[in-house]
Amino acid sequence: MSLALVKNSAFDDIRRRIADAGALIFDVDGTLAETEEIHREAFNEAFVATAIDWHWGRRIYKELLRVAGGKERIRAFDQMRRSGPPLSDAVIARVHRVKTERFAALMADKGCPLRPGVRAVLDAARSREQRLAIATTTTRGNIDALLAPVLGEQWETMFAAVVAADDVARKKPAPDVYLEVLSQLDLPAASCIAIEDSGNGLMAATRAGVPVLITRSLYFHDDSFDGALAVLDDLTEIAS
């Protein structure tokens, strides 16, 4: 059998599994859209606005993305510094609040399209009355800033469950967001499929018992994704 036929057969199998799933559960940043560069820009603008002499380039930001959550990344970077007193919880909260405001402003100004194939997968799921959900460690405000311009102000009605950072005690790679989504959907984990872009997301879903489809993103393109159902460059490969 030719390599092309083997690849097509594998894609057909993934398409069948997606169509048969009880629900499709999406991560947000890097999965629905390539938002991380906008997040990085928002962090850097927040540092300037709060008179903190930091600047996160792509290399350091990629490292910090291993830490789930904006406030957690600020604290992690603060702990990496070799001098100066640590930032207080109040300062970290203020910087993160300004960062969230800057992210919303940047999104309103620049916008950020959905990744290739995402809209087709969402539309196909809705056409077959398949349930959709979101499991993310970003905030609801950030989700709204991304999805309202591209899916409409009532985007949340498309999803049977939306679980964000502030809805659970622990962020990915802990399974909490997926366990909460499964509880709200009232579905067995094995009947669903998670769509993720990072190793942390893969671990979180797997620990909750949810099979995972990976779409490689800008910052996690070279991650190892052992245990995933499949690893794709983007969803156009299985959107048809």
MOQUINOR-V75768 format. One line per field, one symbol per residue. ss: DSSP state (@ for helix, = for strand, . for the rest). psi: psi as a letter, one per 20 degrees, with the letter a starting at -180 (. if undefined). burial: I if it has 24 or more other C-alpha atoms within 12 Angstrom, else O. A space follows every 10 residues. Layout:
ss = ???
psi = ???
burial = ???
This chain:
ss = ..@@@@@@@@ @@@@@@@@@@ ..====..=. ..=..@@@@@ @@@@@@@@@. .......@@@ @@@@.....@ @@@@@@@@@@ ........@@ @@@@@@@@@@ @@@@@@@@@@ ...=...@@@ @@@@@@@... =====....@ @@@@@@@@@@ @...@@@@.. ===.@@@... .....@@@@@ @@@@@...@@ @=====..@@ @@@@@@@... =====..... .........= ==..@@@...
psi = pqhghgghgg hhgggghghi qhqpoprfpi fhqmihhhgg ggghhhgghj kpmqporhgh hgghiipppg hhgggghhhh qirqqqqrhg gghgghgggh ghggghghgh roqqqpighg ggggghhjkq qqrpoqjrrh ghgghghghh iqhkhhiiph popagjirhq rqjqjghhhg ghghhlqqgi irpqorirhg gggggghijp qpppoprgik hjqplpiqgq oqhrihhjh.
burial = OOOOOOOOOO IOOIIOIIIO IIIIIIIIII IIIIIIIIII IIIIIIIOOO OOOOOIOOOO IIOIIIIIII IIIIIOIIOO OOOOOOOOOO OIOIIIIIII IIIIIIIOOO OIIIIIIIIO IIOOIOOOOI IIIIIIIIII IIIIIIIIOO IOOOOOOIII IIIIIOOOOO IIIIIIIIII IIOIIOIOIO IIIIIIIIII IIIIIIIIII IIIIIIIIII OOOOIOOIII IIIIIOIIIO
